[in-house]
Amino acid sequence: MTDVSILGTGLMGAAMARVLLRNGYSVTVWNRSPAKASHLKREGAVIASSATEAITASPLVFFVILSYDNVRALLTDALEHRDIGDVVNVVTGSPTEADELEAWTRENGITLLDGALLTYPKGIGRDDTVVLYSGDEGAWRRNETMLRGLAGGSQYLGHQARLANAVDHVSLSFVSIVQTAMLSTLAYAQVLGVPREQAVARMHRSLTNMKGYLDYALPMVDSGDFSATESTIDTWALSTRDFARGWRDAGLSGKAIAAAAETVRGAQEAGLGQFDLAAVYQFELGQADSSS
Ligand SMILES: NC(=O)c1ccc[n+]([C@@H]2O[C@H](COP(=O)([O-])OP(=O)(O)OC[C@H]3O[C@@H](n4cnc5c(N)ncnc54)[C@H](OP(=O)(O)O)[C@@H]3O)[C@@H](O)[C@H]2O)c1
């Protein structure tokens, strides 16, 4: 037996194996293509000849591969062994996949911690690196020291396995939207002939102001009172439509601004035109209610 097993020694799994070895744990590794795991033997890892061998070699088993389906397939092969330890899945996926894996592991008597890695491999082993975990609390408590050795800022969010994934999705959706908007806007500025330093200064200013925007919008979101005091969704629908036209006239794809214009227009068509822009929140929730 070893202390911990890692299935998947790609970029992330190999980084985790190295840090665990450096932290003094005995580590079993397995990789679908054996060549990617064999170099870890020199560093002290035990190489398993099959996934099942790795799964049953340690009381804590990490999955660092590419899909939830593959995690379930490898665990299915190992099910006949009653000695499967705590499973920690750090594969990137969706909250729904986490729900499904949680239900399946529960049915099969496996304890699951689902994790979201908020880091690149180079961050593994650092005190300030964050990995979010959710799922079986006992598994978190039993393994907390080892998990914090991999990422000192790790947090346990709660017993629903989907939580880590859900927080990751919220955080990265926001980052994806804002970063894509930033880069597309820089291109728009370039085509319009706005000097780079002007464009960057305006964007910096807007980013600073946006922190204040949350303080402005949250009381409306919390109270459900979206009465407009500054500008309405009708006004925003007109201006975002005009912005989108400007991007198209400039020959750009305009997809980033079109997404904003379409969202505001959706809220307008849902009858929220006379409310503050913050009512977009209510519009989106209305979509979720009508689809469920
Ligand atoms: N790298 C990062 O910066 C980062 C950051 C956050 C989260 N993550 C997440 O960490 C996970 C691993 O990422 P990575 O960067 O290590 O990727 P990677 O370097 O591409 O490694 C992928 C690993 O998955 C294995 N794999 C793929 N399909 C498989 C299958 N059907 N059955 C068994 N093993 C399979 C690969 O095995 P083979 O070698 O045989 O192909 C390899 O070990 C992903 O979910 C990723 O989203 C990565």
PDBQT file of the ligand as one rigid body, heavy atoms in Angstrom, charges set to zero:
ROOT
HETATM    1  N1  LIG A 301      -3.038  22.134 -16.639  1.00  0.00    +0.000 N 
HETATM    2  C1  LIG A 301      -3.702  23.100 -16.036  1.00  0.00    +0.000 C 
HETATM    3  O1  LIG A 301      -3.256  24.248 -15.972  1.00  0.00    +0.000 OA
HETATM    4  C2  LIG A 301      -5.017  22.816 -15.366  1.00  0.00    +0.000 A 
HETATM    5  C3  LIG A 301      -5.587  23.804 -14.552  1.00  0.00    +0.000 A 
HETATM    6  C4  LIG A 301      -6.809  23.544 -13.923  1.00  0.00    +0.000 A 
HETATM    7  C5  LIG A 301      -7.438  22.336 -14.116  1.00  0.00    +0.000 A 
HETATM    8  N2  LIG A 301      -6.849  21.395 -14.925  1.00  0.00    +0.000 N 
HETATM    9  C6  LIG A 301      -7.577  20.140 -15.135  1.00  0.00    +0.000 C 
HETATM   10  O2  LIG A 301      -6.782  19.034 -14.770  1.00  0.00    +0.000 OA
HETATM   11  C7  LIG A 301      -7.144  17.908 -15.588  1.00  0.00    +0.000 C 
HETATM   12  C8  LIG A 301      -5.861  17.344 -16.226  1.00  0.00    +0.000 C 
HETATM   13  O3  LIG A 301      -5.287  18.370 -17.022  1.00  0.00    +0.000 OA
HETATM   14  P1  LIG A 301      -3.791  18.316 -17.547  1.00  0.00    +0.000 P 
HETATM   15  O4  LIG A 301      -3.384  19.707 -17.795  1.00  0.00    +0.000 OA
HETATM   16  O5  LIG A 301      -2.962  17.428 -16.700  1.00  0.00    +0.000 OA
HETATM   17  O6  LIG A 301      -4.039  17.606 -18.971  1.00  0.00    +0.000 OA
HETATM   18  P2  LIG A 301      -3.005  16.747 -19.854  1.00  0.00    +0.000 P 
HETATM   19  O7  LIG A 301      -1.616  17.152 -19.593  1.00  0.00    +0.000 OA
HETATM   20  O8  LIG A 301      -3.528  16.818 -21.231  1.00  0.00    +0.000 OA
HETATM   21  O9  LIG A 301      -3.215  15.273 -19.299  1.00  0.00    +0.000 OA
HETATM   22  C9  LIG A 301      -4.425  14.602 -19.514  1.00  0.00    +0.000 C 
HETATM   23  C10 LIG A 301      -4.369  13.288 -18.805  1.00  0.00    +0.000 C 
HETATM   24  O10 LIG A 301      -5.636  12.643 -18.990  1.00  0.00    +0.000 OA
HETATM   25  C11 LIG A 301      -5.374  11.321 -19.444  1.00  0.00    +0.000 C 
HETATM   26  N3  LIG A 301      -6.508  10.810 -20.200  1.00  0.00    +0.000 N 
HETATM   27  C12 LIG A 301      -7.132  11.397 -21.243  1.00  0.00    +0.000 A 
HETATM   28  N4  LIG A 301      -8.147  10.626 -21.690  1.00  0.00    +0.000 NA
HETATM   29  C13 LIG A 301      -8.150   9.526 -20.893  1.00  0.00    +0.000 A 
HETATM   30  C14 LIG A 301      -8.953   8.359 -20.859  1.00  0.00    +0.000 A 
HETATM   31  N5  LIG A 301      -9.954   8.160 -21.730  1.00  0.00    +0.000 N 
HETATM   32  N6  LIG A 301      -8.689   7.435 -19.903  1.00  0.00    +0.000 NA
HETATM   33  C15 LIG A 301      -7.676   7.619 -19.045  1.00  0.00    +0.000 A 
HETATM   34  N7  LIG A 301      -6.867   8.709 -19.021  1.00  0.00    +0.000 NA
HETATM   35  C16 LIG A 301      -7.111   9.646 -19.950  1.00  0.00    +0.000 A 
HETATM   36  C17 LIG A 301      -4.131  11.469 -20.280  1.00  0.00    +0.000 C 
HETATM   37  O11 LIG A 301      -3.562  10.213 -20.505  1.00  0.00    +0.000 OA
HETATM   38  P3  LIG A 301      -2.614   9.976 -21.811  1.00  0.00    +0.000 P 
HETATM   39  O12 LIG A 301      -1.281  10.524 -21.429  1.00  0.00    +0.000 OA
HETATM   40  O13 LIG A 301      -2.653   8.537 -22.023  1.00  0.00    +0.000 OA
HETATM   41  O14 LIG A 301      -3.240  10.754 -22.954  1.00  0.00    +0.000 OA
HETATM   42  C18 LIG A 301      -3.310  12.362 -19.372  1.00  0.00    +0.000 C 
HETATM   43  O15 LIG A 301      -2.764  11.660 -18.278  1.00  0.00    +0.000 OA
HETATM   44  C19 LIG A 301      -8.145  18.429 -16.626  1.00  0.00    +0.000 C 
HETATM   45  O16 LIG A 301      -9.452  18.158 -16.206  1.00  0.00    +0.000 OA
HETATM   46  C20 LIG A 301      -7.886  19.923 -16.614  1.00  0.00    +0.000 C 
HETATM   47  O17 LIG A 301      -9.007  20.681 -17.021  1.00  0.00    +0.000 OA
HETATM   48  C21 LIG A 301      -5.660  21.603 -15.531  1.00  0.00    +0.000 A 
ENDROOT
TORSDOF 0
